[in-house]
Amino acid sequence: MFSAFSNIAKIPELRKKLGFTLGILILSRLGVFIPLPGINLAAVQKAITSTKESGFGQVFGILDMFSGGGLNNASIFALGIMPYISASIIFQLLTAIVPSLQKVAKDGESGRRKITQWTRYATIALCLVQAFIICSALQSHTISGGLGMVQTPGLWFLVQSAVILAAGTAFLMWLGEQIDEFGIGNGMSLIIMIGITSRLPVAFETIFRRFDPALEASPSAIGPSEILTLAVLFVAMVVAVVYVTEATRRIPMHTPKRTRVGFRQQHYLPLKINASGVIAIIFAQSLMILPSFLAMLPWTWSRELMNFIAPHNSFLYMTVYLLLIVFFSYFYTAVLFDPKEQAESFKQYGMFIPGIRPGNDTRVYLEAVMNRITFAGAIFVAVIAIMPQLIQSNMKVDYDISGFFGGTGLLIVVGVALDVINRIESHMLMERYEGFLKGGGRIRGRRSQ
């Protein structure tokens, strides 16, 4: 392991890419600490603290996680990179459904550039809508004592804040694209990951502040046994996420052509157990927090909507949340993987699955396999999604701590970290250096793809 890190410094290109990526990530964090003009930051943070344990506080904590703390600081990066991720997912789904977009996507590089440009326009539109909702909520709410969160509320504040927030997201989007071109890893994903991991010091500080060996300080004190349990759970959750993220079902594929030595070439079709990744949780969370998000609006009807929202730890909320995750796991997997298209492609190139006839039988077989492995992946993602709520309610910790034990945060951090490690290993193996694993071997799940 240590020799692998020392070998990184010996590869000029890899060293340059890593240095550039680190610099961009540091730059992306600076804007989180620059508040919007006209914001009473003390009043905002006081209001956030007072609602931390409520259902609204739960929603705010999830949104703040994706912005890397930008919402908590009412910063110019308060929206984070998530509007771009949302727009990308929307266009990815539309491309699989709308024939005209499918035609554009099949135009090669020019089609990809068009869709990328449309995604950017959609990102700015989403930013303006979300910025208007957030800024309207800020200037309409007051805390105890009549202290407002906005120093000079009005139309000018809404306009300038919406433009600044949209510009902040556009700047983050540009930084991510610079990492894609000159750095290493997926830029957008790395910006989200660094924002999530930036909450680790806060979590450790909270645990240290509430630690009490005798459990006499307060009912919410954390003792040695709780800390040991949290440590074991964290390791177990990380190992489980790594295992399922890398897990694939390899379908053997044969071709009628023979090699020079007279043997048939054998290939494998890798089908990921968790093909939807973190997308299923994001979709489910978006639907579940939509009422709370609308309740941030200054209108009376939107505020009364909060009275009809079930608590986040209620049985009804958890049941609907889990069912939505399972549904979106199947839905997104169906969008990404078309068994009929795969079967036709195999037939066109003369490839076949041993024991399965080409054509319709291959399609039926692939559908059955995908349904089985998608069910296993969906159940796993559902368990991961509810772990923060379960730990929060049973271990006497708040979401700042429990959020690292599951949900979107853990899936994103583990997935992005594995991707970066594999890209670094690829560079090292090309330069004839060993990777992070002994003997230069790569992570099994990636190697099989």
C-alpha positions in Angstrom: 0.0 0.0 0.0 2.7 2.5 1.0 4.9 1.6 -1.9 1.9 2.3 -4.2 1.7 5.8 -2.9 5.4 6.3 -3.3 5.2 5.0 -6.9 2.5 7.7 -7.7 5.1 10.4 -7.2 7.4 8.7 -9.7 4.9 9.1 -12.6 5.0 12.7 -13.8 1.6 12.6 -15.6 -0.2 11.0 -12.8 1.4 13.3 -10.3 0.3 16.3 -12.3 -3.3 15.0 -12.7 -3.6 14.4 -9.0 -2.2 17.8 -8.1 -4.5 19.5 -10.5 -7.5 17.6 -9.1 -6.6 18.4 -5.5 -6.3 22.1 -6.4 -9.7 22.3 -8.1 -11.3 20.5 -5.1 -9.8 23.0 -2.7 -11.1 25.8 -4.9 -14.5 24.3 -4.9 -14.6 24.4 -1.1 -13.7 28.0 -0.8 -17.0 29.3 -2.1 -18.9 27.4 0.7 -17.6 29.9 3.2 -18.6 33.0 1.2 -22.2 34.1 2.3 -24.7 35.7 0.1 -24.9 39.5 0.2 -27.5 40.8 2.6 -27.8 37.6 4.6 -27.9 37.6 8.4 -25.7 34.5 8.8 -26.1 34.4 12.6 -29.9 34.4 12.3 -29.8 31.7 9.6 -27.6 29.3 11.6 -29.7 29.9 14.8 -32.9 29.0 12.9 -31.2 25.9 11.5 -30.1 24.8 14.9 -33.6 25.3 16.4 -35.2 23.1 13.7 -32.5 20.4 13.5 -34.6 17.7 15.2 -37.8 18.4 13.2 -38.9 16.9 9.9 -37.9 20.1 8.2 -34.5 19.8 9.8 -34.1 16.3 8.4 -34.9 17.6 4.9 -32.5 20.5 5.3 -29.8 18.1 6.5 -30.1 16.0 3.3 -30.0 19.0 1.0 -27.1 20.5 3.0 -25.1 17.3 2.6 -25.2 17.5 -1.2 -24.1 21.2 -1.1 -21.2 20.4 1.2 -22.4 22.7 4.0 -23.3 25.5 1.5 -26.9 25.8 2.7 -25.9 25.9 6.3 -23.6 28.9 5.6 -26.1 30.5 3.1 -23.2 30.7 0.7 -22.8 31.4 -3.0 -22.4 27.6 -3.5 -25.6 26.8 -1.5 -27.1 24.9 -4.4 -24.0 22.8 -4.9 -23.7 20.7 -8.0 -26.9 18.8 -7.6 -28.9 20.9 -10.1 -26.5 19.7 -12.8 -26.8 16.1 -11.6 -30.6 16.3 -11.6 -30.6 17.8 -15.1 -28.2 15.1 -16.3 -30.5 12.3 -14.9 -33.5 13.9 -16.5 -31.9 14.0 -20.0 -30.6 10.5 -19.5 -34.1 9.3 -18.9 -35.6 11.4 -21.7 -32.9 10.1 -24.1 -34.1 6.5 -23.4 -37.7 7.4 -23.9 -38.0 10.2 -26.5 -37.2 9.0 -30.0 -36.0 12.4 -31.2 -33.4 12.6 -28.4 -32.4 9.0 -29.1 -31.6 10.1 -32.7 -29.5 13.0 -31.4 -27.6 10.8 -29.0 -26.8 8.4 -31.8 -25.1 11.1 -33.9 -21.8 10.5 -32.1 -19.7 13.3 -30.7 -21.8 16.1 -32.1 -25.0 14.6 -30.6 -23.3 14.2 -27.2 -22.2 17.8 -27.3 -25.8 19.0 -28.1 -27.2 17.0 -25.2 -24.5 18.3 -22.9 -25.3 21.9 -23.9 -29.0 21.3 -23.3 -28.2 19.8 -19.9 -26.3 23.0 -19.0 -29.3 25.2 -20.0 -31.6 23.0 -17.9 -29.2 23.2 -15.0 -29.4 27.1 -15.0 -33.2 26.9 -15.2 -33.3 24.5 -12.2 -30.9 26.8 -10.3 -33.1 29.8 -10.8 -36.2 28.0 -9.6 -34.5 26.5 -6.6 -32.8 29.8 -5.7 -36.1 31.6 -5.8 -37.7 29.1 -3.4 -34.8 29.2 -1.0 -34.4 33.0 -1.0 -38.2 33.5 -0.6 -38.1 31.3 2.4 -35.1 33.1 3.9 -36.7 36.6 3.6 -40.1 35.5 4.8 -39.0 33.7 8.0 -38.0 35.3 11.3 -36.6 33.9 14.5 -37.4 34.7 18.1 -37.2 38.4 18.8 -38.4 39.3 15.3 -34.8 39.1 13.9 -35.0 38.5 10.1 -32.6 36.3 8.1 -32.3 38.9 5.3 -31.1 42.4 6.1 -33.0 44.2 3.2 -35.7 41.9 1.9 -37.4 42.6 -1.4 -37.4 42.0 -5.1 -33.8 43.1 -5.5 -32.6 40.6 -3.0 -34.4 37.8 -4.8 -33.0 38.7 -8.2 -29.4 39.2 -7.1 -29.4 36.1 -4.9 -30.9 33.9 -7.6 -28.3 35.1 -10.1 -25.4 34.6 -7.7 -26.6 31.1 -6.7 -27.0 30.1 -10.4 -23.6 31.5 -11.2 -22.1 29.5 -8.2 -23.5 26.3 -9.5 -22.3 27.1 -13.1 -18.8 27.8 -11.7 -18.8 24.4 -9.9 -20.0 22.8 -13.1 -17.1 24.3 -15.0 -14.7 23.2 -12.3 -16.0 19.6 -12.6 -15.4 19.7 -16.3 -11.9 20.9 -15.8 -11.2 17.8 -13.6 -12.7 15.6 -16.4 -10.3 17.1 -18.9 -7.1 17.7 -17.0 -7.5 15.8 -13.7 -8.4 12.3 -12.7 -11.8 10.9 -11.9 -15.3 12.2 -12.6 -15.3 15.9 -11.6 -18.9 16.3 -10.6 -18.8 13.2 -8.5 -15.6 14.3 -6.8 -17.0 17.7 -5.9 -20.0 16.0 -4.3 -17.8 13.5 -2.5 -15.5 16.2 -1.1 -18.5 18.1 0.2 -19.9 15.0 1.9 -16.6 14.1 3.5 -16.1 17.7 4.7 -18.7 16.9 7.3 -16.5 14.3 9.0 -14.8 16.8 11.3 -18.2 18.0 12.5 -19.2 14.4 13.2 -16.1 13.6 15.2 -16.4 16.9 17.1 -20.0 16.0 18.0 -19.0 12.5 19.2 -16.1 14.0 21.3 -18.3 16.6 22.8 -21.0 14.1 23.8 -18.6 11.4 25.0 -19.1 10.5 28.7 -17.6 7.2 30.0 -20.0 7.2 33.0 -23.1 8.3 30.9 -24.0 10.8 33.7 -23.6 14.1 31.8 -26.9 14.0 29.9 -29.4 11.5 28.5 -27.9 12.0 25.0 -24.3 11.2 26.2 -22.3 8.6 24.2 -20.4 6.0 26.1 -17.6 3.6 25.1 -19.9 0.8 24.1 -21.9 3.2 21.8 -18.6 4.3 20.2 -17.4 0.7 19.7 -20.8 -0.2 18.2 -20.7 2.8 15.8 -17.2 1.9 14.7 -18.1 -1.8 14.0 -21.2 -0.7 12.1 -19.3 1.8 10.0 -16.7 -0.8 9.0 -19.4 -3.3 8.2 -21.4 -0.8 6.2 -18.4 0.2 4.1 -17.4 -3.4 3.4 -21.0 -4.2 2.4 -21.2 -1.2 0.1 -17.9 -2.0 -1.6 -18.9 -5.6 -2.1 -22.3 -4.9 -3.6 -21.0 -1.9 -5.7 -18.4 -4.1 -7.3 -20.6 -7.3 -7.5 -21.5 -8.4 -11.0 -23.2 -11.4 -12.6 -21.1 -12.6 -15.5 -23.1 -14.1 -18.3 -20.8 -16.3 -20.5 -20.8 -15.5 -24.2 -19.5 -17.6 -27.0 -18.8 -16.8 -30.6 -18.8 -19.4 -33.5 -15.4 -18.1 -34.7 -12.4 -20.2 -33.7 -9.0 -18.9 -32.8 -5.8 -20.1 -34.5 -5.4 -22.9 -31.9 -8.9 -24.2 -32.7 -10.8 -23.0 -29.5 -13.8 -20.8 -29.4 -13.4 -17.3 -28.0 -15.3 -16.9 -24.8 -16.5 -13.5 -23.5 -18.5 -12.4 -20.5 -21.4 -9.9 -20.2 -21.1 -8.3 -16.8 -24.4 -7.3 -15.2 -24.1 -5.2 -12.1 -26.1 -6.2 -9.1 -26.8 -2.6 -8.2 -27.1 -1.1 -11.7 -29.1 1.9 -10.5 -26.4 2.9 -8.1 -27.4 5.9 -5.9 -30.0 7.1 -8.4 -32.8 5.1 -6.9 -32.3 6.8 -3.5 -32.0 10.2 -5.0 -35.3 9.8 -6.9 -37.1 8.4 -3.8 -35.7 11.2 -1.6 -36.7 13.8 -4.1 -40.4 12.7 -4.0 -40.3 12.3 -0.2 -38.9 15.7 0.5 -40.9 17.6 -2.2 -43.8 18.5 0.3 -41.2 19.8 2.8 -39.4 21.7 0.0 -42.7 23.3 -1.1 -43.5 24.2 2.5 -40.5 26.5 2.5 -42.5 28.9 0.2 -43.9 32.0 1.9 -47.5 31.2 1.0 -50.0 30.0 3.6 -51.1 26.9 1.8 -47.5 25.7 1.4 -46.8 26.2 5.1 -49.9 24.2 6.1 -48.6 21.4 3.9 -46.2 20.5 6.7 -49.1 19.4 8.9 -49.8 16.5 6.5 -46.2 15.3 6.3 -45.5 12.1 8.3 -42.5 12.2 10.6 -39.3 10.8 9.0 -39.1 7.9 11.5 -42.8 6.9 11.2 -43.8 3.5 9.8 -45.8 5.0 7.0 -42.9 7.2 5.8 -40.4 4.4 5.9 -42.6 2.0 4.1 -43.4 4.4 1.3 -39.7 5.4 1.1 -38.6 1.7 0.7 -41.2 1.0 -1.9 -40.1 4.0 -3.9 -36.5 2.9 -3.8 -37.4 -0.6 -5.1 -39.6 0.9 -7.8 -36.9 3.3 -9.0 -34.2 0.6 -8.9 -36.2 -1.4 -11.4 -37.2 1.6 -13.4 -33.7 3.0 -13.8 -32.2 -0.4 -14.5 -34.9 -0.9 -17.3 -33.8 2.4 -18.8 -30.1 1.6 -18.8 -30.4 -2.1 -19.9 -32.7 -3.2 -22.7 -32.7 -7.0 -23.0 -34.3 -6.9 -26.5 -31.6 -4.6 -27.8 -28.9 -6.8 -26.3 -30.3 -9.9 -27.8 -30.5 -8.3 -31.2 -26.9 -7.1 -30.9 -25.7 -10.6 -29.9 -27.5 -12.1 -32.9 -26.1 -9.5 -35.3 -22.5 -10.3 -34.2 -23.0 -14.0 -34.0 -22.6 -14.3 -30.3 -24.8 -16.5 -28.1 -25.2 -17.7 -24.5 -24.4 -21.4 -24.1 -27.7 -23.4 -23.9 -29.8 -20.4 -24.9 -31.1 -19.9 -28.5 -30.4 -16.5 -30.1 -33.2 -14.0 -30.4 -36.3 -14.1 -28.2 -35.0 -16.9 -25.9 -32.0 -14.8 -25.2 -34.2 -11.7 -24.4 -36.3 -13.8 -22.0 -33.2 -15.2 -20.3 -31.6 -11.8 -19.9 -34.9 -10.3 -18.5 -35.1 -13.1 -15.9 -31.5 -12.6 -14.8 -31.9 -8.9 -14.6 -35.1 -9.1 -12.6 -33.4 -11.4 -10.0 -30.2 -9.5 -9.5 -32.1 -6.1 -9.6 -34.3 -7.4 -6.8 -31.3 -8.2 -4.7 -29.7 -4.9 -5.5 -32.9 -3.0 -4.7 -33.3 -4.6 -1.3 -29.7 -3.9 -0.4 -30.0 -0.2 -1.5 -33.3 0.1 0.5 -31.5 -1.2 3.7 -28.6 1.2 3.1 -31.1 4.0 2.7 -32.8 3.6 6.0 -29.7 2.9 8.1 -29.2 6.5 9.0 -32.7 6.8 10.4 -32.4 3.6 12.3 -29.1 4.5 13.8 -30.3 8.0 14.6 -33.3 6.7 16.5 -31.6 3.9 18.3 -28.0 5.2 19.0 -28.9 8.7 20.3 -27.0 10.4 17.6 -28.1 13.1 15.1 -28.0 13.1 11.3 -24.5 14.7 11.2 -23.2 11.3 12.5 -25.7 8.8 11.3 -25.6 10.1 7.7 -22.2 8.4 7.3 -23.6 5.0 8.0 -25.7 4.7 4.9 -27.9 6.5 2.4 -26.7 8.5 -0.6 -23.6 9.8 1.3 -22.0 6.4 1.8 -22.9 5.1 -1.6 -21.5 8.2 -3.3 -18.3 8.3 -1.3 -17.5 4.6 -1.7 -18.4 4.6 -5.4 -16.3 7.7 -6.3 -13.4 6.4 -4.2 -13.4 3.1 -6.0 -13.5 4.8 -9.4 -10.5 7.0 -8.5 -8.5 4.1 -7.2 -9.1 2.1 -10.4 -8.1 5.0 -12.6 -4.9 5.5 -10.6 -4.2 1.8 -10.8 -4.7 2.0 -14.6 -2.0 4.7 -14.9 0.3 2.8 -12.6 0.0 -0.5 -14.4 0.6 1.2 -17.8 3.9 2.5 -16.3 4.7 -1.1 -15.1 4.2 -0.2 -11.4 2.1 -2.3 -9.0 -1.3 -1.1 -8.1 -2.8 -0.7 -4.6 -3.3 -4.5 -4.4 -0.3 -6.9 -4.2 0.9 -8.2 -7.5 -0.6 -5.3 -9.4 -4.0 -6.9 -9.5 -7.1 -4.7 -9.9 -10.3 -4.8 -7.9 -12.2 -7.9 -9.1 -15.4 -6.2 -9.9 -13.8 -3.7 -12.2 -11.5 -6.2 -13.8 -14.5 -8.3 -15.0 -16.1 -5.4 -16.8 
